[in-house]
Every structure is written in structure tokens, then in C-alpha cells.
Amino acid sequence: MQLLQEENYLLRSILTSTVFVALLLSLSVPAVSSAYAYDAPGQGQTTKATSNTNQAQKVERVDPNQKTVTAEQVAESAIYMYGSRPLLEQIRRNGLERGRVCKPTCDVPGKAEEATYERRFVRGENSEKDKVRLDQKMPTIEYSLIYGGGRLWGIINGAAFTPRADTANTFLSQQRHSVDSLLRYKEDGSTLNLVGREKQKGLDLYVLNLVDKDKATTRYYISAKTLFVLWLEYEEPSGSGPVKYVRRFLDHRRAQGTLVPYRTILLEDGKQLQETRILTVTFGIKLDDSLFKTPEA
């Protein structure tokens, strides 16, 4: 019921009507027009993004009433709804995200373990070449996790350290099993497989499997109405057998012309593990390269 209410809210706030969605997705059009305009919140101005190479590129979109679709149609239509590939590449080339992480939930003040975080990133030509820095502050400790050049390390009290295996796995899983992994499946060389179309709790869903170059699988549940990723599932090995994780995405909003879920809930074997809420996110800011280097460097 909660997911149904969330989707109805998103449909009303982002799209003008269901008819509009059907018309948009049934057209075979370029991924983005040659002059796609967006409004950056708080800036009060409009910028035009142009892409000459995209003018000749045609992407077949999903018609919600179409019985037979392909995995690529679903993925490309979702990418379009999140902002289109050219716009995502231009706007999200770097950014700063601030928020809070609560275990297990942020809805019970004073009874949850809570931390604040800042996440900075510089986007590479694929996910392996991204640079990411996560600064996390808890009541008793502050530390940073930094990913770059295909490796992960940490900084605490100005000194570099090697993160524990569980900490590293949590960080890398968040990168690997994410909405961005679907939005950048071509750049990352991942393969797609359409599991099918099904209904769960009143939601009409496309179910899509993504397998990355390391053979890790992520299953996405995508709304057939809005084409938003509502949740994803994946498994991680453990000593007693595989552990199933579910990451739910809520409160989708537009940030500088692109779609961002401001609330994420992570479940482990059906039990809520943590909740992340974005407070602010800003794309296209200049970041010093020293942020992504070890103290020795």
C-alpha cells in the first residue's frame, strides 16, 4: 500500500497525466532533442544542452500497452525519464550530495543510530573510472572512504587506512547495485535480460536483470507507468549461504533536470537495515582532485 501511494504521488507530481506518458513512450524519437532545456533549482535560469551525435540516434521507446518489449527498450525508456543519457552525462559529471543515514529508520528520533554524510564524485567514462569520496560523521567517529583507480581506501585523523572487509563490501555494493548501474549499463559493458512483466501489490512492473562484467546480477523492478526504478534486489555470499538485499527508492524529485530518489531503504533478508535520506544534492560543481588522493600523495 505504501508503494502504491508513493507511485501515485510521483505520477501526479512529475507527469501531467497518464495519457501523456503513453504518448511519450509510444513514439520512436531521439533520446533527447537537440535543445533540451532544464531548470536548475535555485539558479533561476535555463541552460540548453546540445548533442550533435544524438540527432542521428534513434531509440525505440516502450508503449505501456505494448505486449512484447525488449530489455533495451525498458532500460532506454527509463534512462530517458531520468533525464536522458546526454543530459545525465553533462549534468552529473560531478557533484556533492549531503544527507543522513539512520539504522534502522529515520522515523523514530532518538532511537536510531544516525550519521551524517557528504558524498563527492567525479564521473569517468565508466563506473570503474569514477572517483568517489564518502565523508561520514557519527557521534563517536569521523572517517572517509575514497574510491579511485579501481581501489578503495580510507582516511581517519589524517592518516590512510585499509577498510575492513565488511565496510568495503558495503561501500562497493552500494556502487555496484544502484540506479546508476542501470542508467550507465552501456558504458559499463553490462548485459540486460527482461525477466517479464508482472503485478505486485497493485503495481504494474517491468522486471529486468542486469549482469555486470564481474558477473554480479542486479534485478530491477521498474514501474510500467512512470518508468521509475521502484526497487532492486541482489544477493551477497556469506558463511551460512547467500543473503538477499532489497533497496527501495522513494521520494523521487527533479534535481537540475534529472531524476533523483531522495529516500532509500535497504533491507537484509526482509529486515530493514538502514535508511538514507538526501538533504541536498548539487551537480556540476568544481571538485579539487586532492580530495580523491591519499594523504601521502
ZIHUMO-V410041 format. One record per backbone hydrogen bond with DSSP energy under -1.0 kcal/mol. CO is the residue of the C=O (numbers start at 1). NH is the residue of the N-H. E is the energy in kcal/mol with one decimal. If there is no record, write none. Layout:
{{CO:NH:E} {CO:NH:E}}
This chain:
{{1:5:-2.3} {2:6:-2.2} {3:7:-2.5} {4:8:-2.3} {5:9:-2.1} {6:10:-2.4} {7:11:-2.7} {8:12:-1.9} {9:13:-2.3} {10:14:-2.6} {11:15:-1.1} {17:21:-1.4} {18:22:-2.2} {19:23:-2.4} {20:24:-2.6} {21:25:-2.8} {22:26:-1.6} {29:59:-1.4} {36:49:-1.7} {38:47:-1.4} {40:43:-2.3} {47:38:-1.2} {49:36:-1.5} {63:66:-2.5} {70:74:-1.9} {71:75:-2.5} {72:76:-3.0} {73:77:-2.1} {74:78:-2.1} {75:79:-2.5} {76:80:-2.1} {77:81:-1.9} {78:82:-1.9} {79:84:-2.7} {80:83:-1.0} {82:259:-1.8} {84:88:-2.7} {85:89:-2.3} {86:90:-1.9} {87:91:-3.2} {88:92:-1.9} {93:123:-3.4} {94:284:-2.4} {95:121:-1.8} {96:282:-2.4} {97:119:-3.2} {98:279:-3.0} {98:280:-1.7} {99:117:-2.3} {100:277:-2.6} {101:115:-2.4} {102:275:-2.7} {103:113:-2.2} {108:111:-1.8} {113:103:-2.6} {115:101:-3.1} {116:137:-2.9} {117:99:-1.9} {118:135:-3.0} {119:97:-2.6} {120:133:-2.9} {121:95:-1.8} {122:131:-2.5} {126:129:-1.3} {127:130:-1.4} {131:122:-2.5} {132:147:-3.2} {133:120:-2.8} {134:145:-2.4} {135:118:-2.3} {136:143:-2.1} {137:116:-2.2} {141:138:-3.0} {143:136:-2.8} {144:155:-2.2} {145:134:-3.1} {146:153:-2.2} {147:132:-2.4} {148:151:-1.5} {151:148:-2.3} {153:146:-3.2} {154:161:-2.4} {155:144:-2.3} {156:159:-1.9} {159:156:-2.7} {161:154:-2.7} {164:168:-2.7} {165:169:-2.6} {166:170:-2.1} {167:171:-2.1} {168:172:-2.7} {169:173:-2.5} {170:174:-1.7} {171:175:-1.3} {172:176:-2.7} {173:177:-3.0} {176:178:-1.0} {179:183:-2.1} {180:184:-1.7} {182:185:-1.4} {184:188:-2.1} {185:190:-2.3} {186:189:-1.0} {191:211:-2.5} {193:209:-3.2} {196:207:-2.8} {198:205:-3.1} {200:203:-2.4} {203:200:-1.9} {204:224:-3.0} {205:198:-2.1} {206:222:-2.9} {207:195:-1.9} {207:196:-1.4} {208:220:-3.6} {209:193:-2.1} {210:218:-2.5} {211:191:-2.5} {212:215:-2.1} {216:212:-2.2} {218:210:-2.8} {219:233:-2.4} {220:208:-2.5} {221:230:-2.3} {221:231:-1.3} {222:206:-3.2} {223:227:-1.6} {228:223:-2.5} {230:249:-2.7} {231:221:-2.7} {232:247:-2.5} {233:219:-2.8} {234:245:-3.2} {236:243:-3.3} {238:241:-1.3} {243:236:-2.3} {244:269:-3.6} {245:234:-2.0} {246:267:-3.1} {247:232:-1.9} {248:265:-2.1} {250:263:-1.8} {251:262:-2.2} {253:260:-3.0} {255:258:-1.5} {258:255:-3.5} {260:253:-2.7} {262:278:-2.6} {263:250:-3.2} {264:276:-3.0} {265:248:-3.0} {266:273:-3.2} {266:274:-1.5} {267:246:-2.1} {268:271:-1.9} {271:268:-3.1} {274:266:-2.7} {275:102:-2.9} {276:264:-2.6} {277:100:-2.2} {280:98:-2.8} {282:96:-2.5} {288:291:-1.7} {289:292:-1.6} {290:293:-1.5}}
